């Protein structure tokens, strides 16, 4: 540790004073920032903002409409892309409908064929008129009773019928007694059945019910 020099020596020096270090403060940049802010505020205040009430409708501009697929292809898109998709969808829908219709028609035809195959086919003997005539001649019962007379028959029984009908007023006026069952005689038999309420026999056919009603009201034509 050094010792202070003795007083009166030639090496005496003045005492050291404390040194104050002054560091410069960066206030210039902050002040400049404040000045810029004030200048910007003044510039904003100088801008004239128009009153909305004073706006003229003629000065307004219409906002451009957004372009859609219906308006046509846009500048940046592929021409005809929207219409091509719609055409493809329509073609696919038509093809699907055609396939469905063809399938339904095919299924319906198959069902009809199956139903036709299941139905019993009538034999030729049951459908031919000759077979029906032969069955009647073979002794099949007549629905109007035995001894039934109808149009086309002839013989003494027809003559007896004609003579009996002549005895009934206004049934067979001026009728023939030729013994042939013709259309005039059929009309007379039908008239007799209608007037006297005979319903058991076919209209215009001289069956059991008509025979009993006529014989009960008229004498024998051959007697």
Number of C-alpha atoms within 10 A of each C-alpha: 3 4 5 7 11 9 8 7 8 8 9 11 8 6 6 6 6 6 6 6 6 6 6 6 7 8 9 9 10 10 11 11 12 12 12 12 12 12 12 12 11 11 10 11 10 9 8 7 8 8 7 7 6 7 10 8 7 6 7 8 7 6 6 6 6 6 11 10 11 8 8 14 16 13 8 6 10 9 12 12 13 15 14 11 11 11 11 10 12 12 12 12 12 11 12 12 12 12 12 12 12 12 12 12 12 12 12 12 12 12 12 12 11 11 10 11 10 9 8 7 8 8 8 9 10 11 10 10 11 11 13 14 11 11 13 12 10 9 8 11 11 11 12 17 14 10 12 17 22 21 17 10 13 15 12 13 17 22 19 17 23 23 21 19 24 19 17 14 8 12 18 22 12 8 14 16 16 14 17 19 23 16 13 14 25 20 17 20 23 20 17 22 23 13 9 11 11 15 11 14 19 16 19 22 21 26 21 18 16 26 16 11 15 22 14 10 12 14 13 14 16 11 5
